[in-house]
């Protein structure tokens, strides 16, 4: 072990005093608990998204440092496709758990959306298997896609009225009086051939 040299200093006579220094050390392998091993996403329209939440618990005495990767199980190559995960990397304190969000957002119709989400844990216990979550989803092509700004109408009106079906898109207008022309512009995409 190399000793770091003392910085330059002047010693003042009579200023020396003993000082007790307390240290602690925790030595452990990283271990985790996660009940999710597979995620099946319902059929999702192109340009729309579905999310799935899961938790990982750190059961070790040290920080659980993680980094996720998404691979194609057929090729073994890094290929997230229509999937993303948040947070992608970070750390979970000992005895705590953290929530993760996997998003499936297809922009094209593919025959195979199967992907494998793997977590790289630093100093993982050899007896604790690596975390792998199999994901699969189906994309559907809409006749037309409307690019609309997000709306919180469903959440705000949920208590007052019957829920609005998620297949309906909501456009909100704000009017500043009567006999006033209100216009809202949005993009429409033809995703068909």
C-alpha positions as CSV (number, residue, x, y, z in Angstrom):
1,X,0.0,0.0,0.0
2,X,1.4,3.4,-0.9
3,X,1.4,6.2,1.6
4,X,0.4,9.7,0.4
5,X,3.1,12.1,1.4
6,X,2.1,14.9,3.9
7,X,1.6,18.3,2.4
8,X,4.2,21.0,3.3
9,X,3.5,22.4,6.8
10,X,5.0,24.0,9.8
11,X,5.0,22.3,13.1
12,X,4.0,24.5,16.1
13,X,5.4,23.4,19.4
14,X,2.9,22.4,22.0
15,X,0.0,22.0,19.5
16,X,0.3,18.2,19.3
17,X,-2.6,16.1,20.8
18,X,-3.7,12.5,20.5
19,X,-6.9,12.0,18.5
20,X,-8.9,8.7,18.4
21,X,-10.0,7.9,14.8
22,X,-13.0,5.5,14.4
23,X,-13.5,3.6,11.2
24,X,-15.9,1.0,10.0
25,X,-15.8,-1.4,7.1
26,X,-18.6,-3.4,5.4
27,X,-17.6,-6.3,3.2
28,X,-20.2,-8.1,1.2
29,X,-21.2,-9.4,-2.2
30,X,-24.0,-7.5,-4.0
31,X,-27.3,-9.4,-3.9
32,X,-30.8,-8.5,-5.1
33,X,-34.4,-9.7,-5.2
34,X,-36.7,-9.2,-8.3
35,X,-39.9,-11.1,-8.9
36,X,-40.2,-10.1,-12.6
37,X,-38.7,-12.4,-15.2
38,X,-41.0,-11.7,-18.1
39,X,-43.1,-8.8,-19.5
40,X,-45.8,-9.2,-22.1
41,X,-47.0,-5.9,-23.6
42,X,-50.5,-5.7,-25.0
43,X,-51.0,-4.9,-28.7
44,X,-49.8,-1.3,-29.1
45,X,-50.4,1.2,-31.9
46,X,-47.4,2.6,-33.7
47,X,-46.3,6.0,-32.3
48,X,-48.1,5.1,-29.0
49,X,-46.5,3.6,-25.9
50,X,-47.2,1.2,-23.1
51,X,-45.2,1.0,-19.8
52,X,-44.5,-1.6,-17.2
53,X,-43.1,-1.0,-13.7
54,X,-41.1,-3.4,-11.6
55,X,-38.9,-3.2,-8.5
56,X,-35.5,-4.5,-7.5
57,X,-34.6,-4.8,-3.8
58,X,-31.0,-4.6,-2.6
59,X,-30.6,-7.4,0.0
60,X,-26.9,-7.0,0.6
61,X,-25.0,-4.8,3.0
62,X,-23.3,-2.7,0.2
63,X,-24.6,-0.4,-2.5
64,X,-26.1,-2.3,-5.5
65,X,-24.6,-0.6,-8.6
66,X,-26.5,-1.4,-11.8
67,X,-26.3,-0.8,-15.5
68,X,-29.0,-2.2,-17.9
69,X,-28.5,-3.4,-21.4
70,X,-31.2,-4.5,-23.9
71,X,-30.3,-7.2,-26.4
72,X,-31.9,-9.1,-29.2
73,X,-32.1,-12.8,-28.0
74,X,-31.8,-14.1,-31.6
75,X,-28.5,-12.3,-32.4
76,X,-27.2,-11.6,-28.9
77,X,-26.3,-8.0,-30.0
78,X,-27.2,-4.8,-28.2
79,X,-30.5,-3.8,-29.9
80,X,-33.1,-2.0,-27.8
81,X,-35.6,-1.9,-30.7
82,X,-38.8,-0.3,-29.4
83,X,-37.9,-0.7,-25.7
84,X,-36.3,1.6,-23.2
85,X,-35.7,1.5,-19.4
86,X,-35.5,4.2,-16.8
87,X,-33.2,4.6,-14.9
88,X,-30.7,2.8,-17.1
89,X,-27.9,3.0,-14.5
90,X,-27.4,4.0,-10.9
91,X,-27.2,2.6,-7.4
92,X,-29.6,1.2,-4.8
93,X,-28.7,1.7,-1.1
94,X,-28.4,-1.4,1.2
95,X,-31.8,-2.7,2.3
96,X,-33.7,-0.4,-0.1
97,X,-35.5,-1.0,-3.3
98,X,-35.9,1.1,-6.5
99,X,-38.7,1.2,-9.2
100,X,-37.9,0.8,-12.8
101,X,-40.0,1.7,-15.8
102,X,-39.8,-0.2,-19.1
103,X,-41.4,1.6,-22.1
104,X,-42.6,-0.2,-25.3
105,X,-43.0,2.4,-28.1
106,X,-43.1,0.9,-31.5
107,X,-42.6,3.1,-34.6
108,X,-42.9,0.3,-37.2
109,X,-44.5,-3.1,-37.5
110,X,-41.9,-5.9,-36.9
111,X,-42.4,-9.6,-36.9
112,X,-40.4,-10.0,-33.7
113,X,-40.3,-7.6,-30.8
114,X,-38.7,-10.0,-28.4
115,X,-35.9,-8.5,-26.4
116,X,-33.9,-9.4,-23.3
117,X,-33.2,-6.8,-20.6
118,X,-30.1,-7.7,-18.6
119,X,-28.8,-6.0,-15.5
120,X,-25.0,-5.8,-14.9
121,X,-24.5,-5.6,-11.1
122,X,-21.0,-4.7,-9.8
123,X,-19.6,-7.4,-7.4
124,X,-22.6,-9.7,-7.8
125,X,-22.6,-12.7,-5.5
126,X,-21.6,-15.8,-7.6
127,X,-24.6,-17.7,-6.0
128,X,-27.1,-14.9,-7.2
129,X,-27.9,-15.4,-10.9
130,X,-27.7,-12.4,-13.2
131,X,-31.0,-10.6,-13.7
132,X,-32.6,-11.2,-17.1
133,X,-36.1,-10.1,-18.1
134,X,-37.7,-11.3,-21.3
135,X,-39.9,-8.7,-23.0
136,X,-42.3,-9.2,-25.9
137,X,-44.9,-7.0,-27.5
138,X,-47.0,-6.7,-30.6
139,X,-47.3,-3.5,-32.7
140,X,-50.4,-2.6,-34.7
141,X,-50.6,-0.2,-37.6
142,X,-53.3,2.5,-37.3
143,X,-55.1,3.8,-40.3
144,X,-54.0,7.3,-39.4
145,X,-52.0,8.7,-36.4
146,X,-52.7,12.0,-34.9
147,X,-49.7,13.7,-33.2
148,X,-51.4,15.5,-30.3
149,X,-49.9,17.2,-27.3
150,X,-50.4,15.2,-24.0
151,X,-53.6,15.8,-22.1
152,X,-54.5,15.3,-18.5
153,X,-58.2,15.4,-19.2
154,X,-58.8,11.7,-18.4
155,X,-57.1,12.0,-15.0
156,X,-58.9,15.2,-14.1
157,X,-62.4,14.0,-15.1
158,X,-62.0,10.4,-13.8
159,X,-63.8,11.1,-10.5
160,X,-66.6,13.2,-12.0
161,X,-67.7,11.0,-14.9
162,X,-67.3,7.6,-16.5
163,X,-63.8,6.9,-17.7
164,X,-62.9,7.8,-21.3
165,X,-61.7,4.8,-23.3
166,X,-57.9,5.0,-24.0
167,X,-58.5,4.4,-27.7
168,X,-59.9,7.9,-28.0
169,X,-57.5,10.9,-28.5
170,X,-58.4,14.1,-26.6
171,X,-57.9,17.6,-27.9
172,X,-58.5,20.4,-25.4
173,X,-59.5,23.9,-26.4
174,X,-59.3,27.0,-24.2
175,X,-61.7,29.8,-25.1
176,X,-61.3,33.4,-23.9
177,X,-64.9,34.5,-24.7
178,X,-67.9,34.0,-27.0
179,X,-67.9,34.5,-30.7
180,X,-64.2,33.9,-30.9
181,X,-62.6,31.6,-33.4
182,X,-60.5,28.9,-31.7
183,X,-58.0,26.9,-33.7
184,X,-55.8,24.0,-32.7
185,X,-53.2,22.6,-35.2
186,X,-51.8,19.1,-35.1
187,X,-50.0,16.7,-37.4
188,X,-51.6,13.7,-39.0
189,X,-49.4,10.8,-40.2
190,X,-50.4,8.1,-42.7
191,X,-48.4,5.1,-41.5
192,X,-49.7,2.8,-44.3
193,X,-47.9,2.0,-47.5
